[in-house]
Each structure stands twice: as structure tokens, then as C-alpha cells.
Amino acid sequence: MKFRTTVGATAIVALALLAASVMMIQTLRDNLIEQVDLQAENAARNVAVQLATGAPFDDLDMDATLPVQVVDREGRVRAVSVGLQGIRGTGTDVVSPVYWGPEPEEETGVGEPGEVGSRVLLLDGAAMVNGVVGDYRFAAIGAETVNDVDVTVFAGAPLEIERTAVATVRSSLMVGFPALLAVVAGVTWLVTFWSLRPVEAIRREMAAITRSEDLSRRVPEPGERDEIGRLAVTTNETLAALEASVERQRRFVADASHELRSPIASLRTQLEVGEAHPELLDVSGAVQDTVRLQGLAADLLLLARLDAGEGPAPGGTAEPASLAAEELARREGRGRVPVTAARLETVTVAGSAGQLGRVIGNLLDNADRHAAERVRLSVGRDDTGHAVVEVADDGSGVPEEQRERIFERFVRLDEARARDDGGAGLGLAIARDVAERHGGTLTVHDAPEGGALFRLRLPAVGEDADAGTTAGGRAPSAARARRGDG
């Protein structure tokens, strides 16, 4: 990347400098040529004015350092500057006067007698002045003498100064151009190198983390809060999340192995005893262990699907009141304590009926496990329009400092309970995961009955035409039957 950046920056600067150099040289040449043209025009106009004001051809005041030639309409040379030995570019190579006869009687002028022409013609040519040959820029101006003789005055200005200046600038650019590009390349390389040092440090640390598989390590964060600094912060946040995920998976596997070991060992012991002593086979105990294994395997499979990102199918809807009534009917005569359906209001939510039914079932299982005498279930709508499912018991409740911990996997606060009665500690974790994937929340509070109150809030969809039940405790038949048991 440093090489590409350096080459790219140097190439761009080279193109910019080349374009600027060409423009500068061209501008310099144009300005110098303009000055040379002005010098030649001034010299030619000076001679033309002298001729127009009556100065004779042999008494013209001309600059001896500049080539000046006066030619009439027939191409005859009438006057030349002192020191002019040869000329090219004015239409005649004759430099000395060849006509000294009387003036013609009839001449056709370019204007009124004694006037200087307004048009200036610029020509490139060469001349030898005082033995030195050089290139000149000639200015040609027409004039009419007082004797009505039409002449053209050619005056030249040397191009040597312009060419020397342009050559000097070009040579300077040829020398400075590579040096400047070298400086640009070096500075770009150094700036890129120093700018990418944090990136290289992040790369080296990430490579070391990958080799060591130590996710507790973090990449260095530069002090500047620029793009690279934010990249380092985001990388560390990703590593932290990955570390937490891996640690969670390790703990999950360890806890799952521990939870599976006991029922499998118990079931194997019962089967081995039954094989050796058929009369001692505890069929009911084996069935209970098998059911426990089946439920634990189902919980682990659901958690695996939730961890893989499985959510409710788009477009699905469910009615918590109907799910609660079905759960009550399924528990008829099986619960440790009776469940009172205080309120079952029809509310429609978006999501999976199977997963939400599982949440309600897990909440009721948890309440049944910890309740002293009764459990209360209600389904309704709060002031914000959300569907609310509440499950309360009259047990010992949940200490405030433990109210988030109970939603962790394989967490059981009451370690004195028997494993068969206490569950595996997955029900509440599954319930919260499902609630969050449905856009809702699951929290625990103090219940009016004295125990724990679990409140599930889910976004409702639309308004239900039939409220179904009222807050006075009227419920579907299954709920009323269950309440009658209380």
C-alpha cells in the first residue's frame, strides 16, 4: 500500500508539475516575444516617423545595435542602419542603398503625405550586425515621405535574450524536476509509513491473537480518534464480543455436559440393575430420567437455534391469550399448585406461536416450582399498546441483586432443591432470548402475592375487534376450569 500510494502521489505531482512547467515556459516565451515585438515596432516606428516628417534617407537616426532597413515600393533599398552587414526575412537580401537617383515624380502612397501606416507586420528573420549573426524579430511599418515616396521600414529586435531566458528556465526545471519528485516520493513514503504504523500494529497483534487463540488480548489503540483509532476500538469491541461468545459457548458445553451426565448415569444404573435383577427395575424412574433427558435435549436444541440467529418467521402472528389458555388446558391436573387466570385479553402480536407458547410454559413451570400455594396468570394490554403477559407466584421471590442473573443459562438460585424438582436452569434463559428476538422484554419484579412477578411485553399489531375477556377474571373454559381447581 505504501508503494502504491507513493507511486500514485508522485505520478500525480509529476503530471501537475509537467503541465505547470509547460504553461510557465509558454507564458514566459509569449511575454518575451511580446517585449521583442514591442522593441522592434518602436524602432521601426521611430524611423517611419522621421521619414514622414521630412528626414532624408541618408540622415536617419537609427540604433546601431539593431538591424534597420528601408525599402521602397519597387523593392529598392533606400537606407540601412550602421553595422548591418546581412539580412534575411525582409524580402531582400540587399543591405546597402543602391538607389540614389532623383525621386520619381508619381508615387502612390499608403495615406496622406507625411503619414505613418497604422498596420504593423511582424516577421521572423536573421541578420548580421557588426559581424555577429543572430535571429531577429522584424517589425514592418509603411510610411510616406514628404516627397510622396512610399517606403516600408523593417526594424529587428534580437531573439537571443528570449531564447536564453527560456533555455535557462527549461534547464532549471530539468534539474529541479527530478529532485522535487524525489522529495515528494520520500515525503509521501514517510507520511504513509507513519500513518499506517497503527494499522500494522493492529495486524501483528491480530496475527498473534490468531496464533495463540487467546481472545483476552487486545490490539493497541492509537491516541488519535481518527479512522484508524476508530478501527482499533471497533476491533477490540469485536474481540470482546467474540471472547464473550466463545466463553459463553464453553460454559454452555460444560454446563450441558454436567446436566446430561446425571440423568444419563441414573438411567444407565437403573438399566444395569434391571438387567441383572429384573424384579428391581424402576420403570417409572427410568421413564422420568428419559423424559428429563428429552426435555433437556429439546432446550439445548432450541438454544442452539437461537444462538444461530433463528427468529420468528416474517408475517407470523400469535395471540398470547389463546396460547395461555392452551397451556392451562395442557397442565390440567399436573401442576404442583393451581393457576388462576386473572385476565385473558385478546391481543395479537407478531411472531411464532410455538416459541411464544414455549415462553409462557417456561414461566408457568418456574412459578409452579417456586410458588407456595398458587400462581396467577394474566394477559392484557398496557398504556402503550403493548401486549403484556404476567405470571406471579406467592413464593419467596427473587432478590433484587439476582434479577438479571436468573436469566443466565444453567443458573439456579436455590441450590438446596433436588435436581429433578429444580430444573436445569434453561427455562428463563430461553424465555428471555425468545422475547428479545420478538422485539419484546422479559423482566422480573415483586408480585403483590409476595413472590416473583415475571412480565413479558411484546409489540402488539392492530386492534382486536373482540376483546374476548374482561379484567374481571372471565376466561375461556380451560382457564375457568383451572381456576375452579383453586
Secondary structure, 3 states (H helix, E strand, C coil): CHHHHHHHHHHHHHHHHHHHHHHHHHHHHHHHHHHHHHHHHHHHHHHHHHHHCCCCHHHCCCCCCCCEEEEECCCCEEEECCCEEEEECCCCCCCCCCCCCCCCCCCCCCCCCCCEEEEEEEEEEEEEECCEEEEEEEEEEEEECCCCCEEEEEEEEECHHHHHHHHHHHHHHHHHHHHHHHHHHHHHHHHHHHHHHHHHHHHHHHHHHHHHCCCCCCCCCCCCCCHHHHHHHHHHHHHHHHHHHHHHHHHHHHHHHHHHHHHHHHHHHHHHHHHHCHHHCCHHHHHHHHHHHHHHHHHHHHHHHHHCCCCCCCCCEECHHHHHHHHHHHCCCCCCCCEEEEEECCCCEECCHHHHHHHHHHHHHHHHHHCCCCEEEEEEECCCCCEEEEEEECCCCCCHHHCCHHHCCCCCCCCCCCHHHHCCCCHHHHHHHHHHHCCCEEEEEECCCCCEEEEEEECECCCCCCCCCCCCCCCCHHHHHHHHHC
